[in-house]
């Protein structure tokens, strides 16, 4: 897939870089996209894929860098946004548009994590069920 990075130094703060990562899923070599109905499913041909599916994701990161000690860095904040568009959704037309947004903020950074501070893995994860969409 086509991925572009734009990295620039912050003009307000020293040792801070602003990174923008843009990923365009249109030109991927392999996109696991399936067209399916209740009765059957099939892989979408390449020419159909371009007509029916568009997707892009963008991430803005605020990175603190320490260039004096071997290019070490710490991601302080990340703002991720994405959009997927499926069209036409059915024989009658219509679009399905999915927007996603995540904002991650570093609250604490430690150089070494003690054993008692580690988050334990779940011993018996609970099934939460399936995600269902209802279109009327």
DSSP file (Angstrom, degrees, kcal/mol; ACC not computed):
  #  RESIDUE AA STRUCTURE BP1 BP2  ACC     N-H-->O    O-->H-N    N-H-->O    O-->H-N    TCO  KAPPA ALPHA  PHI   PSI    X-CA   Y-CA   Z-CA
    1    1 A X              0   0    0      0, 0.0     2,-0.5     0, 0.0    24,-0.2   0.000 360.0 360.0 360.0 156.4    0.0    0.0    0.0
    2    2 A X  E     +A   24   0A   0     22,-1.3    22,-2.8     2,-0.0     2,-0.4  -0.683 360.0 178.4 -82.6 122.5    1.1    3.6   -0.5
    3    3 A X  E     -A   23   0A   0     -2,-0.5     2,-0.4    20,-0.2    20,-0.2  -0.992   7.3-169.0-127.5 130.5    2.3    5.2    2.7
    4    4 A X  E     -A   22   0A   0     18,-2.8    18,-2.8    -2,-0.4     2,-0.4  -0.958   3.5-161.1-120.8 138.3    3.7    8.7    3.0
    5    5 A X  E     -A   21   0A   0     -2,-0.4     2,-0.5    16,-0.2    16,-0.2  -0.953   4.4-169.0-116.4 137.2    5.5   10.2    6.0
    6    6 A X  E     -A   20   0A   0     14,-2.4    14,-2.3    -2,-0.4     2,-0.5  -0.966  12.8-178.2-124.4 113.0    5.9   13.9    6.6
    7    7 A X  E     +A   19   0A   0     -2,-0.5     2,-0.3    12,-0.2    12,-0.2  -0.944   8.2 161.9-117.7 126.9    8.4   14.7    9.4
    8    8 A X  E     -A   18   0A   0     10,-2.0    10,-3.1    -2,-0.5     2,-0.2  -0.990  38.3-109.6-142.9 151.4    9.2   18.2   10.5
    9    9 A X  E     -A   17   0A   0     -2,-0.3     8,-0.2     8,-0.2     2,-0.2  -0.551  40.4-108.4 -78.1 143.7   10.7   19.8   13.6
   10   10 A X        -     0   0    0      6,-3.0     6,-0.2    -2,-0.2     5,-0.1  -0.497  17.9-153.6 -70.9 138.6    8.4   21.7   15.9
   11   11 A X  S    S+     0   0    0     -2,-0.2    -1,-0.1     1,-0.1     3,-0.1   0.674  93.1  47.2 -85.4 -18.1    8.9   25.5   15.7
   12   12 A X  S    S+     0   0    0      1,-0.1     2,-0.4     4,-0.0    -1,-0.1   0.771 113.9  40.0 -92.6 -29.3    7.6   26.0   19.3
   13   13 A X  S >  S-     0   0    0      3,-0.1     3,-0.7     0, 0.0     2,-0.2  -0.931  75.6-123.1-129.3 146.4    9.5   23.3   21.2
   14   14 A X  T 3  S+     0   0    0     -2,-0.4     3,-0.1     1,-0.2    -3,-0.1  -0.604  93.5  13.6 -85.3 147.2   13.1   21.9   21.1
   15   15 A X  T 3  S+     0   0    0     -2,-0.2    50,-2.7     1,-0.2     2,-0.4   0.717  98.4 120.8  61.3  25.1   13.7   18.2   20.4
   16   16 A X  E <   - B   0  64A   0     -3,-0.7    -6,-3.0    48,-0.2     2,-0.4  -0.975  42.1-169.1-120.2 131.3   10.0   17.7   19.3
   17   17 A X  E     -AB   9  63A   0     46,-3.2    46,-3.0    -2,-0.4     2,-0.6  -0.923  14.8-143.5-117.6 145.4    9.1   16.4   15.9
   18   18 A X  E     -AB   8  62A   0    -10,-3.1   -10,-2.0    -2,-0.4     2,-0.4  -0.946  21.4-168.9-108.2 120.9    5.7   16.4   14.3
   19   19 A X  E     -AB   7  61A   0     42,-2.5    42,-3.3    -2,-0.6     2,-0.5  -0.933   9.3-169.4-117.0 130.5    5.1   13.3   12.2
   20   20 A X  E     -AB   6  60A   0    -14,-2.3   -14,-2.4    -2,-0.4     2,-0.5  -0.985   4.5-169.7-118.8 124.2    2.2   12.7    9.8
   21   21 A X  E     -AB   5  59A   0     38,-3.0    38,-2.8    -2,-0.5     2,-0.5  -0.963   2.8-172.8-114.6 123.4    1.7    9.3    8.3
   22   22 A X  E     -AB   4  58A   0    -18,-2.8   -18,-2.8    -2,-0.5     2,-0.5  -0.972   1.9-169.0-118.9 127.6   -0.9    8.9    5.5
   23   23 A X  E     -AB   3  57A   0     34,-3.1    34,-2.4    -2,-0.5     2,-0.6  -0.970   3.8-165.3-121.2 122.4   -1.8    5.4    4.2
   24   24 A X  E >   -AB   2  56A   0    -22,-2.8   -22,-1.3    -2,-0.5     3,-0.5  -0.932   3.9-167.2-107.7 118.6   -3.8    5.0    1.0
   25   25 A X  G >   +     0   0    0     30,-1.7     3,-0.8    -2,-0.6    31,-0.1   0.346  67.7  90.7 -88.4   6.4   -5.3    1.5    0.6
   26   26 A X  G 3  S+     0   0    0     29,-0.4    -1,-0.2     1,-0.2     5,-0.1   0.862  89.1  42.7 -70.5 -35.6   -6.2    2.0   -3.1
   27   27 A X  G <  S+     0   0    0     -3,-0.5    -1,-0.2   -25,-0.1     2,-0.1  -0.073  80.6 139.2-105.9  33.9   -3.0    0.8   -4.6
   28   28 A X    <   -     0   0    0     -3,-0.8     3,-0.2     1,-0.1    -3,-0.0  -0.474  54.5-135.9 -75.1 147.7   -2.4   -2.3   -2.4
   29   29 A X  S    S+     0   0    0      1,-0.3     2,-0.4    -2,-0.1    -1,-0.1   0.886  93.9  15.2 -69.0 -37.9   -1.1   -5.4   -4.0
   30   30 A X        -     0   0    0      2,-0.0     2,-0.5    -3,-0.0    -1,-0.3  -0.946  64.5-179.2-142.4 118.0   -3.5   -7.5   -2.0
   31   31 A X        -     0   0    0     -2,-0.4     2,-2.8    -3,-0.2    18,-0.0  -0.974  28.8-135.5-114.2 119.9   -6.6   -6.3   -0.2
   32   32 A X        +     0   0    0     -2,-0.5     2,-0.5    11,-0.1    -2,-0.0  -0.382  49.9 151.4 -75.6  70.6   -8.6   -9.0    1.6
   33   33 A X        -     0   0    0     -2,-2.8    11,-1.3    11,-0.2     2,-0.4  -0.893  23.1-171.7-107.3 127.6  -11.9   -7.6    0.4
   34   34 A X  E     -E   43   0B   0     -2,-0.5     2,-0.6     9,-0.2     9,-0.2  -0.922  17.3-148.0-119.6 143.4  -14.8  -10.0   -0.1
   35   35 A X  E     +E   42   0B   0      7,-2.6     7,-2.4    -2,-0.4     2,-0.3  -0.949  35.4 167.4-105.0 124.9  -18.2   -9.4   -1.6
   36   36 A X  E     -E   41   0B   0     -2,-0.6     5,-0.3     5,-0.2     2,-0.2  -0.956  26.5-169.0-142.4 157.3  -20.8  -11.6    0.1
   37   37 A X        -     0   0    0      3,-3.2    -2,-0.0    -2,-0.3     0, 0.0  -0.659  51.8 -87.5-124.6-175.3  -24.5  -12.3    0.6
   38   38 A X  S    S+     0   0    0     -2,-0.2     3,-0.1     1,-0.2    -2,-0.0   0.795 127.0  38.4 -65.8 -26.1  -26.3  -14.5    3.0
   39   39 A X  S    S+     0   0    0      1,-0.2     2,-0.3     0, 0.0    -1,-0.2   0.776 123.8   6.5 -98.0 -29.9  -25.9  -17.4    0.7
   40   40 A X        -     0   0    0      2,-0.0    -3,-3.2     0, 0.0     2,-0.3  -0.956  52.1-153.7-151.9 164.1  -22.5  -17.1   -0.9
   41   41 A X  E     +E   36   0B   0     -2,-0.3     2,-0.3    -5,-0.3    -5,-0.2  -0.990  14.8 174.2-141.8 148.4  -19.2  -15.1   -0.8
   42   42 A X  E     -E   35   0B   0     -7,-2.4    -7,-2.6    -2,-0.3     2,-0.2  -0.990  37.5 -96.1-151.5 155.0  -16.5  -14.5   -3.5
   43   43 A X  E     -E   34   0B   0     -2,-0.3     2,-0.4    -9,-0.2    -9,-0.2  -0.481  43.7-117.5 -69.5 142.6  -13.4  -12.4   -3.9
   44   44 A X        -     0   0    0    -11,-1.3   -11,-0.2    -2,-0.2    -1,-0.1  -0.687  28.8-118.7 -83.2 132.8  -13.9   -9.1   -5.6
   45   45 A X     >  -     0   0    0     -2,-0.4     4,-2.4     1,-0.1     3,-0.5  -0.321  27.1-108.6 -67.9 155.0  -12.1   -8.7   -8.9
   46   46 A X  H  > S+     0   0    0      1,-0.3     4,-1.6     2,-0.2    -1,-0.1   0.866 118.2  50.3 -56.2 -41.8   -9.5   -6.0   -9.1
   47   47 A X  H  > S+     0   0    0      1,-0.2     4,-0.9     2,-0.2    -1,-0.3   0.850 112.6  47.4 -69.4 -31.2  -11.6   -3.8  -11.4
   48   48 A X  H  > S+     0   0    0     -3,-0.5     4,-2.3     2,-0.2     5,-0.2   0.866 104.9  61.2 -72.3 -36.0  -14.6   -4.1   -9.1
   49   49 A X  H  X S+     0   0    0     -4,-2.4     4,-1.9     1,-0.2    -2,-0.2   0.914 102.8  49.5 -58.4 -45.3  -12.5   -3.3   -6.1
   50   50 A X  H  < S+     0   0    0     -4,-1.6    -1,-0.2     1,-0.2    -2,-0.2   0.851 113.5  47.0 -64.4 -34.0  -11.5    0.1   -7.3
   51   51 A X  H  < S+     0   0    0     -4,-0.9    -1,-0.2     1,-0.2    -2,-0.2   0.869 121.2  33.4 -74.0 -36.2  -15.2    1.0   -8.1
   52   52 A X  H  < S+     0   0    0     -4,-2.3    35,-2.0     1,-0.1     2,-0.4   0.594 112.2  52.5-101.6 -12.4  -16.7   -0.2   -4.8
   53   53 A X  E  <  + C   0  86A   0     -4,-1.9     2,-0.4    -5,-0.2    33,-0.2  -0.984  46.5 169.8-137.8 131.0  -14.1    0.5   -2.1
   54   54 A X  E     + C   0  85A   0     31,-2.1    31,-3.0    -2,-0.4     2,-0.3  -0.998  11.7 171.2-134.6 137.9  -12.1    3.5   -1.0
   55   55 A X  E     + C   0  84A   0     -2,-0.4   -30,-1.7    29,-0.2   -29,-0.4  -0.992   7.3 167.2-150.9 139.4  -10.0    3.7    2.1
   56   56 A X  E     -BC  24  83A   0     27,-2.0    27,-2.4    -2,-0.3     2,-0.4  -0.988   9.8-167.9-148.8 145.6   -7.5    6.1    3.7
   57   57 A X  E     -BC  23  82A   0    -34,-2.4   -34,-3.1    -2,-0.3     2,-0.4  -0.994   3.6-169.8-135.6 142.9   -6.0    6.5    7.2
   58   58 A X  E     -BC  22  81A   0     23,-3.4    23,-3.0    -2,-0.4     2,-0.4  -0.999   2.4-168.2-137.0 136.9   -4.0    9.3    8.6
   59   59 A X  E     -BC  21  80A   0    -38,-2.8   -38,-3.0    -2,-0.4     2,-0.5  -0.991   4.7-163.0-127.1 128.3   -2.0    9.5   11.9
   60   60 A X  E     -BC  20  79A   0     19,-2.6    19,-2.8    -2,-0.4     2,-0.4  -0.951  17.5-173.4-107.9 126.3   -0.5   12.7   13.4
   61   61 A X  E     -BC  19  78A   0    -42,-3.3   -42,-2.5    -2,-0.5     2,-0.6  -0.943  23.1-149.9-124.7 144.0    2.1   12.0   16.1
   62   62 A X  E     -BC  18  77A   0     15,-2.6    14,-2.6    -2,-0.4    15,-1.3  -0.963  27.6-171.0-108.0 115.9    4.0   14.3   18.5
   63   63 A X  E     -BC  17  75A   0    -46,-3.0   -46,-3.2    -2,-0.6     2,-0.6  -0.924  18.7-152.4-118.8 129.4    7.4   12.7   19.0
   64   64 A X  E     -BC  16  74A   0     10,-2.9    10,-2.4    -2,-0.4     2,-0.3  -0.883  24.5-164.5 -96.1 125.7   10.1   13.7   21.6
   65   65 A X  E     - C   0  73A   0    -50,-2.7     2,-0.5    -2,-0.6     8,-0.2  -0.860  22.8-160.1-117.5 148.3   13.5   12.8   20.3
   66   66 A X  E >   + C   0  72A   0      6,-3.4     6,-1.5    -2,-0.3     3,-0.9  -0.836  15.9 173.1-122.6  89.3   16.9   12.5   21.9
   67   67 A X  G >  S+     0   0    0     -2,-0.5     3,-0.6     1,-0.2     4,-0.4   0.687  71.0  68.1 -74.0 -17.7   19.4   12.7   19.1
   68   68 A X  G 3  S+     0   0    0      1,-0.2    -1,-0.2     2,-0.1     2,-0.2   0.750  99.4  50.1 -74.5 -21.8   22.4   12.8   21.4
   69   69 A X  G <  S-     0   0    0     -3,-0.9    -1,-0.2     3,-0.1     3,-0.1  -0.433 133.3 -64.6-118.0  59.1   21.9    9.2   22.6
   70   70 A X  S <  S-     0   0    0     -3,-0.6    -3,-0.1    -2,-0.2    -2,-0.1   0.858  89.8 -61.5  74.2  38.2   21.5    7.1   19.5
   71   71 A X  S    S+     0   0    0     -4,-0.4     2,-0.2    -5,-0.3    -4,-0.2   0.883  78.7 169.9  59.8  42.6   18.3    8.4   17.9
   72   72 A X  E     +C   66   0A   0     -6,-1.5    -6,-3.4    -3,-0.1     2,-0.3  -0.605   6.7 178.3 -82.9 148.3   16.0    7.5   20.8
   73   73 A X  E     -C   65   0A   0     -8,-0.2     2,-0.4    -2,-0.2    -8,-0.2  -0.961  22.4-150.8-148.1 164.0   12.4    8.8   20.7
   74   74 A X  E     -C   64   0A   0    -10,-2.4   -10,-2.9    -2,-0.3     2,-0.8  -0.984  19.1-134.6-139.9 123.5    9.1    8.7   22.6
   75   75 A X  E     +C   63   0A   0     -2,-0.4   -12,-0.2   -12,-0.2     3,-0.1  -0.708  25.6 177.7 -80.1 113.9    5.7    9.1   21.0
   76   76 A X  E     +     0   0A   0    -14,-2.6    30,-2.8    -2,-0.8     2,-0.3   0.817  64.3   7.0 -88.1 -33.7    3.9   11.5   23.3
   77   77 A X  E     -CD  62 105A   0    -15,-1.3   -15,-2.6    28,-0.2     2,-0.4  -0.993  57.8-170.5-151.7 142.4    0.6   11.8   21.4
   78   78 A X  E     -CD  61 104A   0     26,-2.6    26,-3.3    -2,-0.3     2,-0.5  -0.997   3.5-168.9-136.7 132.2   -1.0   10.1   18.4
   79   79 A X  E     -CD  60 103A   0    -19,-2.8   -19,-2.6    -2,-0.4     2,-0.4  -0.964  14.8-171.6-121.0 109.9   -4.2   11.2   16.7
   80   80 A X  E     +CD  59 102A   0     22,-3.0    22,-2.7    -2,-0.5     2,-0.4  -0.876   7.6 174.2-110.9 133.2   -5.5    8.5   14.2
   81   81 A X  E     +CD  58 101A   0    -23,-3.0   -23,-3.4    -2,-0.4     2,-0.3  -0.994   2.2 174.0-136.9 143.2   -8.3    9.0   11.7
   82   82 A X  E     -CD  57 100A   0     18,-2.1    18,-2.1    -2,-0.4     2,-0.3  -0.975  12.8-163.3-146.7 159.9   -9.6    6.8    9.0
   83   83 A X  E     -CD  56  99A   0    -27,-2.4   -27,-2.0    -2,-0.3     2,-0.4  -0.981   2.5-173.2-147.4 131.7  -12.4    6.5    6.5
   84   84 A X  E     -CD  55  98A   0     14,-2.2    14,-2.8    -2,-0.3     2,-0.4  -0.989   6.9-166.9-124.1 136.3  -13.7    3.6    4.4
   85   85 A X  E     -CD  54  97A   0    -31,-3.0   -31,-2.1    -2,-0.4     2,-0.5  -0.988   4.7-171.5-127.4 125.7  -16.3    4.0    1.7
   86   86 A X  E     -CD  53  96A   0     10,-2.8    10,-2.5    -2,-0.4     2,-0.3  -0.974  20.9-150.6-113.0 123.1  -18.3    1.1    0.1
   87   87 A X  E     + D   0  95A   0    -35,-2.0     8,-0.2    -2,-0.5     2,-0.1  -0.994  67.7  17.4-149.3 146.4  -20.4    2.0   -2.9
   88   88 A X  E     -     0   0A   0      6,-0.7    -1,-0.3    -2,-0.3     7,-0.2   0.737  68.1-169.2 -72.5 149.5  -22.9    1.1   -4.1
   89   89 A X  E     -     0   0A   0      5,-2.8     2,-0.2    -3,-0.2     5,-0.2   0.870  68.5  -0.2 -74.0 -37.0  -24.0   -0.9   -1.1
   90   90 A X  E >  S- D   0  93A   0      3,-1.0     3,-1.4     4,-0.2    -2,-0.2  -0.788  87.5 -84.8-140.3-177.8  -26.8   -2.7   -2.8
   91   91 A X  T 3  S+     0   0    0      1,-0.3     3,-0.1    -2,-0.2    -2,-0.0   0.789 127.4  55.8 -64.2 -26.3  -28.5   -3.0   -6.2
   92   92 A X  T 3  S-     0   0    0      1,-0.3     2,-0.3    -4,-0.0    -1,-0.3   0.573 114.4-121.6 -81.0  -9.6  -30.6    0.0   -5.3
   93   93 A X  E <   +D   90   0A   0     -3,-1.4    -3,-1.0     1,-0.1    -1,-0.3  -0.722  52.5 139.3 104.7-156.8  -27.5    2.1   -4.7
   94   94 A X  E     -     0   0A   0     -2,-0.3    -5,-2.8    -5,-0.2    -6,-0.7   0.043  42.5-110.8  92.5 156.3  -26.5    3.8   -1.5
   95   95 A X  E     -D   87   0A   0     -7,-0.2     2,-0.5    -8,-0.2    -8,-0.2  -0.899   8.1-149.0-122.7 150.3  -23.2    4.1    0.3
   96   96 A X  E     -D   86   0A   0    -10,-2.5   -10,-2.8    -2,-0.3     2,-0.5  -0.990  21.5-174.8-115.6 121.0  -21.7    2.8    3.5
   97   97 A X  E     -D   85   0A   0     -2,-0.5     2,-0.5   -12,-0.2   -12,-0.2  -0.970   5.9-166.9-120.5 128.4  -19.2    5.2    5.1
   98   98 A X  E     -D   84   0A   0    -14,-2.8   -14,-2.2    -2,-0.5     2,-0.4  -0.966   3.3-171.8-117.7 124.8  -17.2    4.3    8.2
   99   99 A X  E     -D   83   0A   0     -2,-0.5     2,-0.4   -16,-0.2   -16,-0.2  -0.915   3.8-174.5-111.4 141.2  -15.3    6.9   10.1
  100  100 A X  E     -D   82   0A   0    -18,-2.1   -18,-2.1    -2,-0.4     2,-0.3  -0.992   4.7-179.6-135.3 148.3  -12.9    6.1   12.9
  101  101 A X  E     +D   81   0A   0     -2,-0.4     2,-0.4   -20,-0.2   -20,-0.2  -0.983   2.3 175.9-147.6 130.8  -11.0    8.3   15.3
  102  102 A X  E     -D   80   0A   0    -22,-2.7   -22,-3.0    -2,-0.3     2,-0.5  -1.000   9.3-166.9-134.9 137.1   -8.6    7.5   18.1
  103  103 A X  E     -D   79   0A   0     -2,-0.4     2,-0.5   -24,-0.2   -24,-0.2  -0.986   8.6-170.8-123.7 121.0   -6.6    9.9   20.2
  104  104 A X  E     -D   78   0A   0    -26,-3.3   -26,-2.6    -2,-0.5     2,-0.4  -0.940   1.8-173.0-114.0 131.1   -3.8    8.4   22.3
  105  105 A X  E     -D   77   0A   0     -2,-0.5     2,-0.4   -28,-0.2   -28,-0.2  -0.989  23.6-128.8-127.7 126.6   -2.0   10.4   25.0
  106  106 A X        +     0   0    0    -30,-2.8     3,-0.1    -2,-0.4   -30,-0.0  -0.604  27.5 175.8 -72.6 125.3    1.0    9.3   26.9
  107  107 A X        +     0   0    0     -2,-0.4     2,-0.3     1,-0.3    -1,-0.2   0.718  64.6   9.3-102.7 -27.0    0.4    9.8   30.6
  108  108 A X        -     0   0    0      2,-0.0     2,-0.4     0, 0.0    -1,-0.3  -0.982  57.9-164.2-155.3 140.7    3.5    8.4   32.2
  109  109 A X        -     0   0    0     -2,-0.3     2,-0.4    -3,-0.1     3,-0.0  -0.995   7.6-174.5-130.0 132.4    6.8    7.1   30.9
  110  110 A X        -     0   0    0     -2,-0.4     3,-0.1     1,-0.1    -2,-0.0  -0.941  25.1-144.6-122.9 146.3    9.3    4.9   32.8
  111  111 A X  S    S+     0   0    0     -2,-0.4     2,-0.4     1,-0.3    -1,-0.1   0.774  93.0  23.0 -79.1 -25.4   12.8    3.8   31.8
  112  112 A X  S    S-     0   0    0     -3,-0.0     2,-0.6     2,-0.0    -1,-0.3  -0.993  73.4-144.1-142.2 133.4   12.3    0.5   33.5
  113  113 A X        -     0   0    0     -2,-0.4     2,-0.1    -3,-0.1     5,-0.1  -0.862  18.6-138.6-100.4 123.6    9.1   -1.4   34.4
  114  114 A X    >>  -     0   0    0     -2,-0.6     3,-1.0     1,-0.1     4,-0.6  -0.397  22.6-113.2 -75.7 157.0    9.1   -3.3   37.6
  115  115 A X  G >4 S+     0   0    0      1,-0.3     3,-0.9     2,-0.2    -1,-0.1   0.863 116.1  53.4 -60.4 -38.6    7.5   -6.8   37.7
  116  116 A X  G 34 S+     0   0    0      1,-0.2    -1,-0.3     3,-0.0    -3,-0.0   0.687 105.0  56.7 -72.9 -16.6    4.7   -5.6   40.1
  117  117 A X  G <4 S+     0   0    0     -3,-1.0    -1,-0.2     2,-0.1    -2,-0.2   0.590  82.5 106.5 -88.7 -11.1    3.8   -2.7   37.8
  118  118 A X  S << S-     0   0    0     -3,-0.9     2,-0.5    -4,-0.6    -3,-0.0  -0.411  75.8-119.5 -70.5 143.3    3.2   -5.0   34.7
  119  119 A X        -     0   0    0     -2,-0.1    -1,-0.1     1,-0.1    -2,-0.1  -0.716  32.9-124.4 -81.6 124.6   -0.5   -5.5   33.7
  120  120 A X        -     0   0    0     -2,-0.5     2,-0.1     1,-0.1     3,-0.1  -0.356  21.8-110.3 -71.5 150.3   -1.3   -9.2   33.9
  121  121 A X        -     0   0    0      1,-0.1     2,-0.2    -2,-0.0    -1,-0.1  -0.472  45.1 -91.8 -71.7 150.0   -2.7  -11.1   30.9
  122  122 A X        -     0   0    0      1,-0.2     3,-0.3    -2,-0.1    -1,-0.1  -0.446  31.6-156.4 -65.8 133.4   -6.3  -12.1   31.2
  123  123 A X  S    S+     0   0    0      1,-0.3     2,-0.3    -2,-0.2    -1,-0.2   0.906  85.7  12.2 -78.8 -42.0   -6.5  -15.6   32.7
  124  124 A X  S    S-     0   0    0      2,-0.0    -1,-0.3     0, 0.0     2,-0.0  -0.763  81.7-152.6-135.9  88.9  -10.0  -16.5   31.2
  125  125 A X        -     0   0    0     -3,-0.3     2,-0.4    -2,-0.3     0, 0.0  -0.344  15.7-129.2 -64.6 141.3  -11.1  -13.9   28.6
  126  126 A X        -     0   0    0      1,-0.0     2,-0.3    -2,-0.0    -1,-0.1  -0.738  17.8-119.0 -91.2 134.8  -14.9  -13.6   28.3
  127  127 A X        -     0   0    0     -2,-0.4     3,-0.1     1,-0.1    -1,-0.0  -0.580  22.3-165.5 -70.2 132.2  -16.5  -13.8   24.8
  128  128 A X        -     0   0    0      1,-0.3    -1,-0.1    -2,-0.3     2,-0.1   0.469  36.8-116.5 -98.9  -3.8  -18.2  -10.5   24.1
  129  129 A X        -     0   0    0      2,-0.1    -1,-0.3     0, 0.0     2,-0.2  -0.399  40.6 -52.8  97.0-177.7  -20.3  -11.7   21.2
  130  130 A X        -     0   0    0     -2,-0.1     2,-0.6    -3,-0.1    -3,-0.0  -0.614  43.8-118.0-100.2 158.4  -20.4  -10.6   17.5
  131  131 A X        -     0   0    0     -2,-0.2     2,-0.4     2,-0.0    -2,-0.1  -0.866  36.8-172.6 -94.4 121.2  -20.7   -7.2   16.0
  132  132 A X        -     0   0    0     -2,-0.6     2,-0.4     2,-0.0     0, 0.0  -0.920  13.5-156.0-120.1 142.7  -23.8   -7.0   13.9
  133  133 A X        -     0   0    0     -2,-0.4     2,-0.5     2,-0.0    -2,-0.0  -0.947   5.3-160.3-114.9 137.1  -25.0   -4.2   11.5
  134  134 A X        -     0   0    0     -2,-0.4     2,-0.5     2,-0.0    -2,-0.0  -0.974   7.3-171.9-119.8 121.5  -28.7   -3.8   10.7
  135  135 A X              0   0    0     -2,-0.5    -2,-0.0     1,-0.1     0, 0.0  -0.942 360.0 360.0-113.9 132.4  -29.5   -1.8    7.5
  136  136 A X              0   0    0     -2,-0.5    -1,-0.1     0, 0.0    -2,-0.0   0.379 360.0 360.0-116.5 360.0  -33.1   -0.8    6.8
